[in-house]
Amino acid sequence: MIVTQDASNGPLTVIDFHVHIRPPWWRAPRPIATNTRDAAWQAAWVSKLTAPEALLRESAEAGVALNLLSSTIEGISGIRGPVDHDEVRRHNDYLAELAAAHPGRLAALAAVDAFSGEAAALEAERAIRELGHVGIVIDSARNGVYAGHPSTRPVFEAADRLGVPILVHPVAAETTEALTRSAGRPGNSFGRGHVNGTAFLTVLENGIVEQYPDLDLVFTGIGLGALVIAAAELPQYSLTARERGIARPRIHFDFMGLDPAVLAFAVSVLGVDRVLVGSDWPICEPVTHARLSAVFEAAGVAGADRRKIASGNAQRILARRADVARRERELTSDG
């Protein structure tokens, strides 16, 4: 499943860590669009959510080597109220079948309701061990509680034990309707970024990275605003830590939107080892080699650093599962 790291002088290999697919029976929630233009845009990407053939075609045309598929609890059961766990399992089963049908091109992240405690850990274990998922995706918040809260600790423990990454995905803010009325679609997006960024800060505040120092977490570019607070107030990301080259937590951000200024900011605060590609397809277009190279050029990212961001960091994250599985087999054979 994991693509081989490209040669230092060859074309970039691209791994997209942030891609969405829903099963054919999925139905979209009510639209958030506030005008005709946004309604057309939303209808276009919603129609692609249940069309893996569109993803395969567009990512092949863009030159993306591997897409990490995810569904989300928000997309299944909203941001409040009970979660339909049977439906969550059906989504995970579907994504596993889809990934198995396209090895080397698609891999799946297991959706779990992180706020359900041990139940989330059990579904994560089932999806990783039985279905072959390569990681986990959780919502940033649910019922007013953020990822990193003690109720979510079992899923972080499970991911660390299994050796897989967690993608912490944005959800709608509680104030989405007010934000959308005031600022339209950008207001909605800003609210989702606020929730994702708050989850990042909550993870740091609740000691997750100290308890599981080898666990890889991925947040999305929409939440990068939280790095302003992290750089100003948290020792792991302070100017002193950056100037001294002190290793930062294994928390990564994608840079959806492919803006060179955003990339330069993320690299300056996180370090080049903590940034990776994530398009948020089908809401955004696939990442093309030409666009990515242009962004690297404008952001001043060169040489081996380009390969780390394009695929190397994702490969390193995904390789941990194989290392953990090998140790498990060795322990079993020794016993």
N, C-alpha and C positions, 0 to 999 in steps of 0.2 A: 504493500500500500504506500509506504513512504518513498517518495522519489529520491533518487540519488543526487547528492550535491553536485552542481554543475562545475565544470572546470573553471579555473580562475580567468581564463582568457576566452571562454565561450559565451554564448548568449545567456541572459538571465533566466533562471528557473523561477517561476512565480507560484507561490502557494497562497490561495485566498482563504483566510481563516474565518471569514464572516459572510456566509451565504445562506439564504433561507429557501426552504422547500416545504410545502404542505402536501398531505396526501390528497388524492382526487376527491374524497368525500368532504373535505374541509370547506366551510363557508365563511366568508369574510364578515367581520363585525361591521357595525354601521360606519359609514364614511366620516372622515374628519375634515374633508374638503369644505372650504367656505366660498369658493367661486368656481366658475365653469372650467377655467384653466387647470386648477388643482384637482378638480373632479376627474378630468380626462387623464391627468398624470397618475392619479391613484388607481383608476380603473386599469390602466396599462400594466402597472407592476403587480396589482392583485391577480390579474389573469395569468401572469407568469409564475406565481407562487405554486400553482399546481401543475406546472409544465416543465418537468425536468429536461425534456428534449430541448427546450429553449435555452436552459442553462448549459447543457452540453454543447449546443451549437455555438452560442455566443462566447463561452469561455474558450472553446477550441479556436475560434476566429481571433480571440484576443491573445492566445498563447498561454493561457493559465494551465499549469501542469496538474494541479490538484485543488479541488474545492472541498472545504469542510462544511457539510450540510448541518443546519440546525433548524429545529422548530422551537417555539417558546411556550411557556406556560401561559403568558399573557394572550398569545394567539389562540390558545385552546379554551381558557377559562377566565379571561379578563384579568384585572388587577385586584379584584376583591372577591370575597365569598369563597365557597367550596371549590375545590379542584376536582375535575373528573379524571381520576387516576387511571381508570380503564382506557379512556381516550388517550391519555399520555402514553400508556404502554403501546397502544395501537400506532401512534405516531412513531415511536421508537422502532417498532417492528417494521414499519413501512420504510423508514430511512435506512435501516439495516439491509433490507432487501434491495433497495435502490443502489446502495454503495456496493453490495456484493455483485450486482449486475454490471458495474462499471469499475472494476478494481484498477487502482492507479490513477483514476480520474476523479472519483468521488470517495469521500469517507464521511462518517457521521459522528456528530456530537449528541449525546443522550440528553433529552429534556427531562429534568426532574424538578419537582416542587421543593426547592431547598428549604422552605419554611415548614415542611411537614416532618422534619427531624429524621428519625430512623427509617421512615418509609422512603424518604428520598435516597438514603444510602443504599437501601435494598434494591431500588429500581436502578440506581447507578451500577451496582454490582452485576445485576442481571444483564444490563445493556452492554457493559464492558466485557464480561466474561462469556456470556452466552451469544450475544448478537454481534460482537466484534466492533462496537463503537470505539473511537479513539480518544474520546474526551467527553466532557459534560458541559451543558449550557444551563445556566440558571438565570432567573429574573433578578434584576437589581433590587426590587422591592415587591412586597405584597401586603395588603391590608395595613399599610402604613408602617411596616417594619422593613428594614434594609438588610441586604446580604451582608454577612459579617456579624449579625446579631447572634447571640448564643443559640437560638433555635436552629440556625443554619450550620452549626459546627459539625454535625454528623456527616453532611455531604462534603465538607472540606476534608474531614478525616478520611472518608472513603476515597476521595480523589487522590489524596496523598498516598494512601496504602496501595491503591491500584496503579499509581504512577501515571496518571492522566491529567491533562490541564482542565481548567474550568474557564469557560467564556462567560463573563458576567454581563448579561445583555440589558440594554435600556428597556424601560417600560414607560407608559404614559404617566405623567405627573398627576397628582390628585387634582390639581388646578388646571387640567388640560383645556376644559371648555372656556375658562376665563382667558387663558393664554391665547387660545386660538381666536377668540373674539377680538382680543386686543391687537395681536400681532400676526394673525393668520398662520399659515403652515410653519414659517420660521419660529413663531412662538411655541407651537407644539413641539418642534424639534429641540428648541432650547430647554423646554421643560423635561424632555426625555434625557437630555444631557445632564441636567441638574440631578436627576434621580441616579443616573449612572455614576456621576462624580461623587455623589454622597455615599453610594455603596462602596466606592474605592476608599474614601476616607473612613467609613465604618469598619471596613476590613482592617485597616491600619490601627484604628482606635481600639479594636477588640482583640488584638494580639494574634490574629490568624497567621501572619507571616513569621512571628517568633515561634509559634508552636509547630508550624509546618514549613520550615525554611526551604525545603526542596520542592514545594508545590508551586507549579506555574499557574498564574492567573492572567487572564486577558480581559481588558476592558476596551470599550470602543472609543474611537476618536471623538464621538459626540460628547464624551464626558471629560475631555482634556482640560477643560477650564479648572477642574479641581487641582491640577498641577500648580496653578498659581498659588493656591493655599498651601499645598504640600511644600513647595519651594520656600515659601515664606515662614512656615511654622513647624515643619516636621524635620527632625534631624537627618532622617534617611535621604532627604532630597535637598538639603540646605546647600547654599553656595560653598560652604566649607567642605562638605562631603564631596561635592562635585569637583572642587579644585584639588582635593587630595586623592581623587580616584577611588573613593570608598565604594565597594560594591553595593548597589541598590537592591531592594527586595526583588524577588522573581515575579514582579508585576509588570505586565506588558500592556501596551496600548496599540491598537491598529490606527491607521491614519486615513480613515474613510474620507473621501472627498479629494484626495490627491492634491492638496495645496502645498507648495514648497515651503511657505512660511510656517504652516502648521507642522510639517515634518521637521523643519529646523528647530522649532520650539520643543517638540516632543523629544528629539534626540538630545537637545541641550540639557533637559531636566532629567530624562530617564536614562540616557546612555543608548548607544546604538544597539546594544544587545537586548534592549527591552522594547523595541518597536518592530511591528510587522505589518504585512499587507492584509487589509480586510475591506472588501468593497461594499458590503451590505446589499449585494444583489438580491432581488431584482429592483430594489428601490433605487439603487445606483447602477451604473453600467459596469461591466467587467473591467478589470485592470489590464490595459494593453502594455506591451513592452515599450512601445514608443512613448506613451504618456508617462510611464514610470521612469524611463531613462531621462526624460525632460525634467521631471520633478526632481530627481536626484541631482541633475546638473544645476538646477536653479537653487536647490537647498544646500549645495556644497557637499553632498555626500558622494564619496568616490571609492573606487577599488573594492576591496573585500567588504567594506561597510555596506555597499549596495547589495551584495549577495546575502549578507546577513538579514537585511530587512526584507528583501524579495522572497527569500525561502529559507535561509540558513537558520534563523531563529525559530521558525515554525518546525523545521526538521529536528532541531535540538529538543524542543518541547515534546514533540511526538515520539522521539526515540526513548524517552524515559520509560514508557510503558514496556517496551521490549526488554530493557534492563531489569525492571522489576519482575517481569514474568520469568526471565531466565533465573533470577535468584530464587524465585518461588519453586521452580523445577529442581534446582540444585538442593534446596532444603528438603524437598519431598524425597528425592533420591537418596540423600544422606540419611533420612529417617527410616 
